[in-house]
């Protein structure tokens, strides 16, 4: 379950912290996709990236729930 699109857009336009977290989330998503596509997957690195991404999602949900 994600953040409502309208709320997400509002936060991206009005909350600098949320926008920074969102941008970092997108970067991690790309890194995870690239790591999975690599000929040899570094499971430790992939796990670390996923944990960072989940932490960002938790922070984004926390901000959204206060809006």
C-alpha positions, 0 to 999 in steps of 0.5 A: 500500500502506497501513499495516495498520489495527490498527497504524494504530489502535495508533499513533493511540492511543499515539504523539502524533507519529503522531497529529499527522501523521495529522490533518494528512494528513487535512486535506491530503487534504480541501484537495486534494479541494477544490482539485480541485473548484474551477472553476479549479485552481491547479496549483502549489498542488495540487502543493504540497499533494500533496508535503506529503501525501506527505512526511507519509505517508513520516514516518508509514511511518517511525514505523510501521516502527519499531513 
